[in-house]
């Protein structure tokens, strides 16, 4: 399921850089061949992702297609699990929704072996410069995604959470100076000030131990005793 994990001591930024340079991120782990990413998070497993994964392994073996299967984490759309990404070289990544085991044979036959997306099962696609498929929305255009700006979870669903090399290849453990710029306080403004204040109070951005202060005056519980 996964490619090799880092077993070497990591003592410096140079060590991290060296691992990153020799380890392709999971979504590019099979250059020149097709690959499948199955969401093996708890919600995915509860929806049948283990059986879906086993079905892909069986069908790929049956057809002899040049494809590899990887596990990945949760993208947040638990309601559409099992979620599976299928990538062909030079074509956009397609995310399939509710892909239970008995649907896998069709995806392997038509998409992996035949080169044609199964539109009936498709949720979205990520073009990444490749000619897009017709009839399926782009990943960044679906309503669940358009309302989000992911920072901490930006790589969720594109790396193997059990493989430290994947995390490093996706810029894990970067020094603080290289972190992405966080939204300013003004980004949290809401014109309906009766619902939320026009600016984010500093005590919300920097809560104290152990769980942060309980604020009054912002529709929150009064200070704890």
C-alpha positions in Angstrom: 0.0 0.0 0.0 2.7 2.5 0.9 6.2 3.3 -0.3 9.2 3.3 2.0 9.1 5.3 5.2 12.1 7.2 6.5 14.1 5.2 9.0 17.1 7.5 9.1 17.8 9.9 12.0 16.6 13.5 11.2 18.7 16.1 13.0 18.6 19.1 10.7 16.8 21.0 8.0 19.3 19.5 5.6 18.2 16.0 6.5 14.6 16.9 5.8 15.6 18.5 2.5 17.5 15.4 1.5 14.5 13.1 2.2 12.2 15.4 0.3 14.4 15.5 -2.7 14.5 11.7 -3.0 10.9 11.0 -2.1 8.0 11.8 -4.5 4.8 12.9 -2.8 2.2 10.2 -2.8 0.1 11.8 -5.5 3.1 11.5 -7.8 4.5 8.3 -6.5 3.9 6.3 -9.6 5.1 8.4 -12.5 4.3 7.0 -15.9 1.6 4.6 -14.5 -1.9 5.0 -13.1 -2.5 5.2 -9.4 -5.4 4.9 -7.0 -5.7 6.7 -3.7 -8.3 5.2 -1.3 -9.4 7.3 1.7 -8.6 4.9 4.6 -9.7 7.2 7.4 -12.2 6.0 10.1 -15.2 7.3 8.2 -14.0 5.7 5.0 -13.3 2.4 6.7 -16.8 2.5 8.3 -18.2 3.0 4.8 -16.4 0.1 3.3 -13.0 1.5 2.2 -11.1 -1.7 3.2 -13.3 -3.8 0.9 -12.9 -1.2 -1.8 -9.1 -1.4 -1.5 -9.2 -5.1 -1.6 -11.4 -5.0 -4.7 -9.0 -2.6 -6.5 -6.1 -5.0 -5.8 -8.1 -7.9 -7.0 -9.3 -6.2 -10.2 -5.9 -4.7 -11.1 -4.4 -8.2 -10.7 -7.2 -9.6 -12.9 -6.9 -7.1 -15.7 -3.1 -6.7 -15.5 -3.3 -2.9 -15.8 -0.2 -0.9 -14.7 -1.5 0.7 -11.6 -0.6 1.1 -8.0 -2.9 1.5 -5.0 -2.2 3.8 -2.0 -4.0 4.8 1.1 -4.6 8.4 2.1 -6.4 10.4 4.8 -9.7 12.2 5.2 -10.6 15.2 2.9 -13.6 16.0 5.2 -16.4 14.8 3.0 -17.3 11.9 5.2 -20.8 11.9 3.7 -19.4 10.7 0.3 -17.1 7.9 1.6 -15.6 5.7 0.4 -13.8 8.4 -1.7 -11.3 7.2 -4.2 -8.9 9.2 -6.5 -7.9 7.7 -9.8 -5.1 9.2 -11.8 -4.0 8.4 -15.4 -0.7 9.8 -16.8 -1.5 13.1 -18.5 -5.1 13.2 -17.4 -6.8 15.0 -14.5 -7.3 13.2 -11.2 -10.9 12.1 -10.8 -12.5 11.7 -7.4 -15.1 9.1 -7.1 -17.8 9.2 -4.4 -19.5 6.3 -2.5 -17.2 3.9 -4.3 -18.1 0.7 -2.6 -16.5 -2.6 -3.6 -19.1 -3.7 -6.1 -18.4 -0.5 -8.2 -14.7 -1.1 -8.4 -14.7 -3.5 -11.4 -16.3 -0.9 -13.6 -13.8 1.8 -12.6 -10.9 -0.5 -13.3 -12.3 -1.7 -16.6 -13.4 1.6 -18.0 -11.1 4.1 -16.4 -7.8 2.4 -15.5 -7.9 -0.1 -18.5 -10.1 1.8 -20.9 -9.0 5.4 -20.3 -12.5 6.7 -19.9 -13.8 8.3 -16.7 -16.9 6.7 -15.1 -19.1 9.8 -15.0 -21.9 8.1 -13.1 -19.6 7.7 -10.0 -17.5 10.9 -10.3 -17.7 13.7 -7.8 -15.1 16.1 -9.2 -11.7 16.4 -11.0 -8.4 18.2 -10.4 -7.1 19.2 -13.8 -3.6 20.4 -12.7 -2.8 21.6 -16.3 -4.2 18.5 -18.0 -7.1 18.7 -20.4 -10.2 18.4 -18.2 -12.8 15.7 -18.5 -16.2 16.9 -19.7 -19.3 16.9 -17.5 -17.5 16.8 -14.1 -16.9 19.9 -12.0 -13.4 20.9 -10.9 -12.4 20.1 -7.3 -12.0 23.8 -6.4 -15.5 24.6 -7.7 -17.6 22.2 -5.6 -19.5 24.0 -2.8 -17.9 22.1 0.1 -14.4 23.3 -1.0 -15.2 26.9 -2.2 -16.0 28.0 1.4 -12.7 26.8 2.8 -9.1 27.9 3.1 -7.2 24.9 4.3 -3.9 25.4 6.0 -3.1 22.7 8.6 -5.1 20.1 6.6 -4.1 21.3 3.2 -2.4 18.0 2.3 -5.0 15.7 3.8 -6.2 13.3 1.1 -3.0 13.6 -0.9 -0.4 12.0 1.4 -0.3 8.7 3.3 -0.8 9.6 7.0 1.2 6.5 8.1 4.2 7.3 6.0 6.6 10.0 7.4 8.4 10.3 4.0 5.1 11.5 2.5 4.7 14.1 5.2 8.3 15.3 4.7 7.9 15.4 0.9 4.8 17.6 1.4 6.9 20.1 3.4 6.2 18.6 6.8 8.4 19.8 9.7 9.3 23.0 7.9 10.8 25.7 10.2 8.4 28.3 11.3 9.8 30.9 8.9 8.6 28.8 6.0 5.0 28.4 7.3 2.2 29.8 5.0 0.9 33.2 6.0 -2.2 32.9 8.1 -5.3 35.0 7.4 -5.3 38.4 9.1 -7.8 39.2 11.8 -9.8 41.2 9.2 -10.5 37.9 7.4 -12.7 36.9 10.2 -14.9 40.0 10.0 -18.6 39.5 9.6 -20.9 42.4 8.6 -23.5 40.9 10.9 -21.8 42.2 14.0 -24.7 41.0 16.2 -23.6 37.4 15.3 -19.8 37.9 15.4 -17.7 40.9 16.2 -16.2 43.0 13.4 -12.7 42.0 14.5 -11.3 38.8 16.1 -10.4 39.4 19.8 -6.8 38.7 20.5 -7.7 36.3 23.3 -9.5 34.1 20.7 -6.5 34.0 18.5 -4.1 33.3 21.4 -6.1 31.3 24.0 -4.6 30.6 27.3 -4.1 27.2 29.0 -5.6 24.7 29.3 -8.5 25.3 26.9 -8.4 29.1 26.4 -10.3 31.8 28.2 -14.1 32.0 28.2 -15.0 35.4 26.9 -18.1 37.5 27.7 -19.5 40.2 25.4 -19.1 38.1 22.2 -22.0 35.7 22.7 -19.9 33.3 24.6 -20.1 32.0 28.2 -18.9 34.3 30.9 -15.4 33.8 32.5 -14.9 30.5 34.2 -14.6 30.4 37.9 
